[in-house]
């Protein structure tokens, strides 16, 4: 069974440019998460989807970050415009539902803003 | 708010040594507790979990016991292997599920042959 797939694995962009990350969760998983992991830190939740609905986006900086999960499957996280401080690893995870104790993580996208 | 504090790394041990990685937490209720592991080049994987006080989670020779009185969930293994080299994250969730995981900062473990 395929795990959570993220692309790209690495991205280097200049500041003020837009960037987008893509995530394909495990088939059948209704809950999808985007996490931000700064260097040397643990992941921090940005947004959680239940199917296509964003049920917790309280930590998403909405001035420059946006996310969507059309049709309740794949998801895209976008930053526009990117800032130097956005350099980090962006992790996607999925679980059967929000009450399930196991979240499965993708390998992440490492973003470098120069 | 909820928080998790882990033993600072990096930790370097020899093969077959005993491992302890300390984890303490702050939470308003009775959270579920988790250890996740990240092997080089891979995504985070759930290693073990405990959902109530005095529960012991175990997997792959690793163990951790949910201690409410000391608000701790220390990870232990009796004899580590080179293949255990990874970054270990302690985490909690207020709701029992994965929907609001709060992670510690991670502890990098290196095992030398």
Contacts between the chains, C-beta under 8 A, distances in Angstrom:
chain1	res1	chain2	res2	distance
A	3	B	43	6.9
A	4	B	43	6.7
A	31	B	98	7.4
A	31	B	99	6.8
A	33	B	98	7.6
A	40	B	105	6.6
A	40	B	106	7.4
A	41	B	105	5.3
A	41	B	106	7.3
A	42	B	4	7.4
A	42	B	89	5.4
A	42	B	91	7.3
A	42	B	103	3.0
A	42	B	104	5.3
A	42	B	105	5.2
A	42	B	106	5.5
A	43	B	44	7.3
A	43	B	89	7.6
A	43	B	101	7.6
A	43	B	103	5.2
A	44	B	103	7.4
A	45	B	100	6.9
A	45	B	101	6.7
A	48	B	99	5.9
A	48	B	100	7.9
A	56	B	99	7.2
A	56	B	100	7.3
A	91	B	43	7.3
A	91	B	44	7.2
A	93	B	44	7.6
A	93	B	98	7.5
A	95	B	97	7.3
A	95	B	98	4.8
A	95	B	99	7.9
A	97	B	97	7.5
A	98	B	95	7.7
A	98	B	97	5.4
A	98	B	98	7.2
A	98	B	99	3.9
A	99	B	95	7.4
A	99	B	96	6.7
A	99	B	97	4.1
A	99	B	99	7.4
A	100	B	97	5.6
A	100	B	98	6.2
A	101	B	32	6.4
A	101	B	34	7.6
A	101	B	46	7.9
A	101	B	49	5.8
A	101	B	51	7.2
A	101	B	93	7.7
A	101	B	96	6.6
A	101	B	97	5.7
A	101	B	98	6.0
A	102	B	46	5.0
A	102	B	49	7.9
A	102	B	98	6.5
A	103	B	46	7.4
A	103	B	98	3.7
A	103	B	101	6.7
A	104	B	43	7.6
A	104	B	45	7.9
A	104	B	46	8.0
A	105	B	36	7.9
A	105	B	43	3.9
A	105	B	44	3.9
A	105	B	45	7.3
A	106	B	43	5.1
A	107	B	41	7.2
A	107	B	42	6.4
A	107	B	43	4.8
A	108	B	43	6.7
